Amino acid sequence: MEVVWEAKNFNELTVGELYDLLRLREQVFIIEQNCIYPDLDNKDQKAVHVLGKLDGKIIAYSRIFKPGDYFETASIGRVVTDYSYRKLKIGHTLMQKSILEIKNKFKHDFITISAQCYLLEFYKNLGFKPIGEEYLEDNIPHIRMINK
């Protein structure tokens, strides 16, 4: 079993892929984390979508933005791995692929993320550093982090 990685603009996603990635985000961010928030934020159309597929099923996902589309710098968001596949430890690979896509597509090295605080060490291990104070985003503690 090998995870296949793809990066697609919004208009390149198939209807099935869009449904699957929205379902994954809903499953984790809304149901698993018990957080009612507007996931459909009109930013998907600007994003590049990084998909990790196993046997055709999306099991890992993030969306990346060029500088100015979300933060002043390039950014990564909606980082998610299907609960059933977390034992594969592909979250780290997902982030590496997302960082590489930013470098390749946007020719940019400086990245900002809004990280859930419980994942602080995970992101630190990827080279991100916290800046500023913790804040609530959709009632979940977050902190802004940068990779420089």
C-alpha positions as a Python dict, from the first residue, in 0.01 Angstrom:
ca = {
    (1, 'M'): (0, 0, 0),
    (2, 'E'): (148, 328, -113),
    (3, 'V'): (-6, 671, -69),
    (4, 'V'): (-34, 860, -400),
    (5, 'W'): (7, 1238, -369),
    (6, 'E'): (-151, 1495, -597),
    (7, 'A'): (-190, 1872, -591),
    (8, 'K'): (-480, 2027, -780),
    (9, 'N'): (-638, 2365, -829),
    (10, 'F'): (-1006, 2384, -737),
    (11, 'N'): (-1127, 2356, -1096),
    (12, 'E'): (-910, 2046, -1150),
    (13, 'L'): (-1079, 1848, -873),
    (14, 'T'): (-1329, 1587, -982),
    (15, 'V'): (-1674, 1602, -828),
    (16, 'G'): (-1589, 1281, -641),
    (17, 'E'): (-1263, 1426, -504),
    (18, 'L'): (-1438, 1743, -389),
    (19, 'Y'): (-1706, 1540, -215),
    (20, 'D'): (-1446, 1314, -50),
    (21, 'L'): (-1225, 1597, 76),
    (22, 'L'): (-1522, 1791, 213),
    (23, 'R'): (-1648, 1473, 380),
    (24, 'L'): (-1304, 1413, 538),
    (25, 'R'): (-1287, 1771, 666),
    (26, 'E'): (-1641, 1741, 805),
    (27, 'Q'): (-1564, 1406, 969),
    (28, 'V'): (-1257, 1535, 1151),
    (29, 'F'): (-1305, 1906, 1211),
    (30, 'I'): (-1679, 1912, 1276),
    (31, 'I'): (-1776, 1566, 1403),
    (32, 'E'): (-1459, 1429, 1566),
    (33, 'Q'): (-1354, 1762, 1716),
    (34, 'N'): (-1716, 1851, 1796),
    (35, 'C'): (-1678, 2198, 1646),
    (36, 'I'): (-1960, 2364, 1460),
    (37, 'Y'): (-1799, 2611, 1220),
    (38, 'P'): (-1842, 2723, 858),
    (39, 'D'): (-1600, 2494, 673),
    (40, 'L'): (-1717, 2622, 336),
    (41, 'D'): (-1544, 2961, 360),
    (42, 'N'): (-1513, 3055, -9),
    (43, 'K'): (-1137, 3001, 8),
    (44, 'D'): (-1130, 2658, -155),
    (45, 'Q'): (-1159, 2822, -495),
    (46, 'K'): (-826, 3006, -440),
    (47, 'A'): (-645, 2712, -280),
    (48, 'V'): (-430, 2438, -422),
    (49, 'H'): (-554, 2111, -274),
    (50, 'V'): (-297, 1852, -166),
    (51, 'L'): (-447, 1504, -171),
    (52, 'G'): (-305, 1185, -27),
    (53, 'K'): (-487, 882, -170),
    (54, 'L'): (-470, 517, -77),
    (55, 'D'): (-646, 281, -318),
    (56, 'G'): (-823, 587, -464),
    (57, 'K'): (-958, 705, -128),
    (58, 'I'): (-851, 1047, 8),
    (59, 'I'): (-696, 974, 347),
    (60, 'A'): (-489, 1291, 393),
    (61, 'Y'): (-551, 1645, 279),
    (62, 'S'): (-441, 2005, 309),
    (63, 'R'): (-496, 2322, 120),
    (64, 'I'): (-221, 2569, 39),
    (65, 'F'): (-235, 2935, -55),
    (66, 'K'): (-1, 3172, -233),
    (67, 'P'): (108, 3486, -45),
    (68, 'G'): (-179, 3728, 0),
    (69, 'D'): (-463, 3477, -45),
    (70, 'Y'): (-493, 3391, 324),
    (71, 'F'): (-198, 3543, 510),
    (72, 'E'): (64, 3787, 383),
    (73, 'T'): (290, 3485, 330),
    (74, 'A'): (213, 3151, 170),
    (75, 'S'): (9, 2931, 402),
    (76, 'I'): (-112, 2579, 472),
    (77, 'G'): (-448, 2498, 626),
    (78, 'R'): (-716, 2236, 678),
    (79, 'V'): (-443, 1978, 747),
    (80, 'V'): (-625, 1652, 809),
    (81, 'T'): (-572, 1276, 812),
    (82, 'D'): (-854, 1022, 819),
    (83, 'Y'): (-876, 872, 1169),
    (84, 'S'): (-859, 515, 1034),
    (85, 'Y'): (-519, 585, 873),
    (86, 'R'): (-342, 791, 1139),
    (87, 'K'): (-145, 484, 1245),
    (88, 'L'): (41, 520, 913),
    (89, 'K'): (190, 848, 1046),
    (90, 'I'): (139, 1028, 714),
    (91, 'G'): (66, 1369, 867),
    (92, 'H'): (437, 1450, 856),
    (93, 'T'): (454, 1346, 489),
    (94, 'L'): (141, 1549, 413),
    (95, 'M'): (306, 1861, 557),
    (96, 'Q'): (632, 1794, 369),
    (97, 'K'): (436, 1756, 44),
    (98, 'S'): (244, 2077, 118),
    (99, 'I'): (565, 2272, 186),
    (100, 'L'): (721, 2135, -133),
    (101, 'E'): (413, 2235, -336),
    (102, 'I'): (438, 2590, -201),
    (103, 'K'): (803, 2606, -304),
    (104, 'N'): (733, 2460, -650),
    (105, 'K'): (407, 2638, -736),
    (106, 'F'): (456, 2973, -563),
    (107, 'K'): (839, 2997, -549),
    (108, 'H'): (801, 3097, -186),
    (109, 'D'): (974, 2967, 128),
    (110, 'F'): (808, 3169, 403),
    (111, 'I'): (494, 2993, 533),
    (112, 'T'): (241, 3086, 802),
    (113, 'I'): (-2, 2843, 963),
    (114, 'S'): (-277, 2873, 1222),
    (115, 'A'): (-206, 2561, 1427),
    (116, 'Q'): (-427, 2392, 1680),
    (117, 'C'): (-231, 2423, 2004),
    (118, 'Y'): (-238, 2053, 2084),
    (119, 'L'): (-34, 1998, 1765),
    (120, 'L'): (237, 2250, 1858),
    (121, 'E'): (514, 1988, 1888),
    (122, 'F'): (411, 1823, 1560),
    (123, 'Y'): (456, 2153, 1375),
    (124, 'K'): (774, 2241, 1566),
    (125, 'N'): (923, 1913, 1440),
    (126, 'L'): (853, 2037, 1088),
    (127, 'G'): (1048, 2359, 1149),
    (128, 'F'): (764, 2593, 1247),
    (129, 'K'): (796, 2835, 1538),
    (130, 'P'): (508, 2988, 1736),
    (131, 'I'): (460, 3363, 1720),
    (132, 'G'): (229, 3571, 1932),
    (133, 'E'): (-26, 3452, 2182),
    (134, 'E'): (-274, 3169, 2170),
    (135, 'Y'): (-620, 3258, 2040),
    (136, 'L'): (-952, 3087, 1993),
    (137, 'E'): (-1050, 2999, 1639),
    (138, 'D'): (-1388, 2831, 1615),
    (139, 'N'): (-1366, 2775, 1992),
    (140, 'I'): (-1042, 2571, 1963),
    (141, 'P'): (-709, 2708, 2096),
    (142, 'H'): (-477, 2798, 1807),
    (143, 'I'): (-144, 2970, 1767),
    (144, 'R'): (11, 3131, 1462),
    (145, 'M'): (333, 2966, 1352),
    (146, 'I'): (595, 3047, 1090),
    (147, 'N'): (867, 2834, 934),
    (148, 'K'): (1145, 3095, 943),
}
